[in-house]
Amino acid sequence: MVFVVKKNRAVFLDRDGTINVEKGYLHRIEDFHFIPGAAQAIKLLNDKGFLVIVVTNQSGIARGYYTAHDVSLLHRHVDVELARSGASVDAYYLCPHHPQGAIRKFAKECKCRKPLPGMLLDAAEKLSIDLDRSYMIGDKAADLEAGLRAGCRSLLVRTGYGSEEISMLPVGVASYADLLEAVSAIVASEA
């Protein structure tokens, strides 16, 4: 008898400019604001059985602007705010690296900084994710490239930097007004 282990489907989300309003090196709770419809979109993914994984480049850590602890506190705040809408993030992955960083231990090339797919691959291994059945949504070409390199379908949102990055879309990648529109398209395609 052969047992088939069913792997999870996931939607990987960039954070800044996709879930929340782009602020540039966001790390303070008081500067965090959801893009309208983002919490609703995450709840829709939860309800449809997708794992929701946030993958975010945080070069501000390497640059010395803030710490990984600051980011952790911000993510706890995001979790509390999402819970008010009945939504949740299953995991957060962040890349603290940047080659020109001021903090030595983070000033390096790495495999996790988007457009490289390291964060997605790590999550897939730890959370038993089927990347072929998963999606990456972001507002930058680097987000989409990371998703494609990992084997996911990638979607651009025109919030954050998305409107500026639309000209750099890889062939076959669609763009959507915001996270809620992109998630609605995913849900419709999976029905």
C-alpha positions as CSV (number, residue, x, y, z in Angstrom):
1,M,0.0,0.0,0.0
2,V,1.3,3.5,-0.9
3,F,0.5,6.4,1.3
4,V,0.6,9.8,-0.4
5,V,1.3,12.8,1.9
6,K,-0.7,15.8,0.8
7,K,1.4,18.9,0.9
8,N,0.0,22.3,1.8
9,R,-0.9,25.1,-0.5
10,A,0.5,28.5,0.4
11,V,0.3,32.1,-0.6
12,F,3.6,33.9,0.1
13,L,3.1,37.6,0.7
14,D,5.5,40.5,0.6
15,R,4.9,42.8,3.5
16,D,5.6,46.5,2.8
17,G,3.6,47.8,-0.1
18,T,1.5,44.6,-0.4
19,I,-0.1,44.2,3.1
20,N,0.7,47.6,4.6
21,V,1.3,51.1,3.3
22,E,4.9,51.5,2.1
23,K,6.7,53.7,4.6
24,G,10.4,52.9,3.9
25,Y,12.2,51.0,6.6
26,L,9.0,50.4,8.5
27,H,9.7,49.1,12.1
28,R,7.5,51.3,14.4
29,I,4.0,50.1,15.3
30,E,2.6,53.6,15.0
31,D,3.7,53.8,11.4
32,F,2.0,50.6,10.4
33,H,-1.3,50.9,8.4
34,F,-3.0,48.1,6.4
35,I,-3.7,48.7,2.8
36,P,-7.5,48.7,2.5
37,G,-8.8,45.1,2.1
38,A,-5.6,43.4,3.1
39,A,-6.9,41.9,6.3
40,Q,-10.0,40.7,4.4
41,A,-7.8,39.1,1.7
42,I,-5.7,37.3,4.4
43,K,-8.9,36.0,6.0
44,L,-10.2,34.8,2.6
45,L,-6.9,32.8,2.2
46,N,-7.3,31.4,5.7
47,D,-10.9,30.3,4.9
48,K,-9.8,28.6,1.7
49,G,-7.2,26.5,3.4
50,F,-4.0,28.3,2.2
51,L,-1.1,28.8,4.5
52,V,-0.3,32.5,4.6
53,I,3.5,33.2,4.8
54,V,5.0,36.6,4.9
55,V,8.4,36.9,3.2
56,T,10.1,40.3,3.7
57,N,13.5,41.8,3.0
58,Q,14.5,43.8,6.0
59,S,17.8,45.4,5.0
60,G,17.2,48.1,7.7
61,I,18.5,45.5,10.2
62,A,21.8,45.2,8.3
63,R,21.9,49.0,7.9
64,G,21.5,49.4,11.7
65,Y,18.2,51.3,11.4
66,Y,16.4,48.9,13.7
67,T,16.8,45.4,15.1
68,A,15.2,42.0,14.4
69,H,13.4,42.4,17.8
70,D,11.8,45.6,16.5
71,V,10.5,43.6,13.5
72,S,9.2,40.9,15.7
73,L,7.3,43.4,17.8
74,L,5.8,44.8,14.7
75,H,4.7,41.4,13.5
76,R,3.1,40.7,16.8
77,H,1.1,43.9,16.4
78,V,0.1,42.8,12.8
79,D,-1.1,39.5,14.3
80,V,-3.2,41.3,16.9
81,E,-4.7,43.6,14.3
82,L,-5.4,40.7,11.9
83,A,-7.1,38.7,14.6
84,R,-9.7,41.5,14.9
85,S,-10.8,40.5,11.4
86,G,-10.6,36.8,12.1
87,A,-7.4,36.5,10.0
88,S,-3.9,35.2,10.7
89,V,-0.5,34.8,9.2
90,D,0.9,31.3,9.6
91,A,4.6,32.3,9.5
92,Y,6.9,35.2,9.0
93,Y,10.2,34.9,7.2
94,L,12.6,37.8,7.0
95,C,16.0,38.5,5.4
96,P,18.1,40.8,7.6
97,H,21.0,40.9,5.1
98,H,22.4,43.5,2.8
99,P,25.9,43.4,1.2
100,Q,26.5,47.1,2.1
101,G,25.1,46.7,5.7
102,A,26.7,48.6,8.6
103,I,26.2,45.6,11.0
104,R,29.0,43.1,10.2
105,K,27.1,39.9,10.8
106,F,24.3,41.0,8.4
107,A,26.5,42.6,5.8
108,K,26.8,39.8,3.3
109,E,25.4,38.1,0.3
110,C,22.8,35.5,1.2
111,K,20.4,33.0,-0.3
112,C,17.3,34.6,1.4
113,R,17.2,38.1,0.0
114,K,14.6,38.4,-2.7
115,P,14.8,38.0,-5.7
116,L,16.5,34.8,-4.4
117,P,14.0,32.2,-3.3
118,G,15.6,31.2,0.0
119,M,12.8,32.3,2.3
120,L,10.2,30.5,0.2
121,L,12.3,27.3,0.0
122,D,12.9,27.3,3.7
123,A,9.2,27.7,4.4
124,A,8.3,25.0,1.9
125,E,10.7,22.6,3.7
126,K,9.6,23.4,7.2
127,L,5.8,23.6,6.5
128,S,5.5,20.9,3.8
129,I,4.4,23.3,1.1
130,D,3.8,22.2,-2.5
131,L,5.4,25.2,-4.3
132,D,3.8,24.2,-7.7
133,R,0.3,24.7,-6.1
134,S,1.4,28.0,-4.3
135,Y,1.5,31.7,-5.1
136,M,3.7,34.7,-4.4
137,I,2.2,38.1,-4.3
138,G,4.2,41.3,-4.1
139,D,4.7,44.9,-5.3
140,K,8.2,44.5,-6.7
141,A,9.8,42.6,-9.5
142,A,12.1,41.0,-6.9
143,D,9.1,39.5,-5.1
144,L,7.8,38.0,-8.3
145,E,11.2,36.7,-9.3
146,A,11.6,35.0,-6.0
147,G,8.3,33.3,-6.4
148,L,9.0,32.1,-9.9
149,R,12.5,30.8,-8.9
150,A,10.8,28.8,-6.1
151,G,8.3,27.4,-8.6
152,C,5.3,29.4,-7.5
153,R,2.8,31.4,-9.6
154,S,3.6,35.1,-9.1
155,L,1.2,38.0,-9.0
156,L,1.9,41.8,-8.8
157,V,-0.2,44.2,-6.9
158,R,-0.1,47.9,-8.0
159,T,0.0,49.2,-4.4
160,G,3.4,50.2,-2.9
161,Y,5.9,50.2,-5.8
162,G,3.7,48.0,-8.0
163,S,2.6,50.8,-10.4
164,E,6.2,51.7,-11.0
165,E,7.3,48.0,-11.4
166,I,4.6,47.0,-13.8
167,S,6.9,47.6,-16.8
168,M,9.3,44.9,-15.4
169,L,6.7,42.1,-15.2
170,P,7.9,38.8,-16.4
171,V,5.9,37.3,-19.3
172,G,2.7,35.7,-18.0
173,V,2.6,37.5,-14.7
174,A,-0.7,39.3,-14.1
175,S,-1.1,42.5,-12.1
176,Y,-4.0,43.4,-9.8
177,A,-5.1,46.7,-8.1
178,D,-4.4,45.4,-4.6
179,L,-4.1,42.3,-2.4
180,L,-7.8,41.7,-2.1
181,E,-8.2,41.7,-5.9
182,A,-5.2,39.4,-6.4
183,V,-6.5,37.0,-3.7
184,S,-10.0,37.0,-5.2
185,A,-8.4,36.0,-8.5
186,I,-6.6,33.1,-6.8
187,V,-9.7,31.9,-5.1
188,A,-11.7,32.1,-8.3
189,S,-9.0,30.1,-10.2
190,E,-8.9,27.4,-7.5
191,A,-12.7,26.9,-7.5
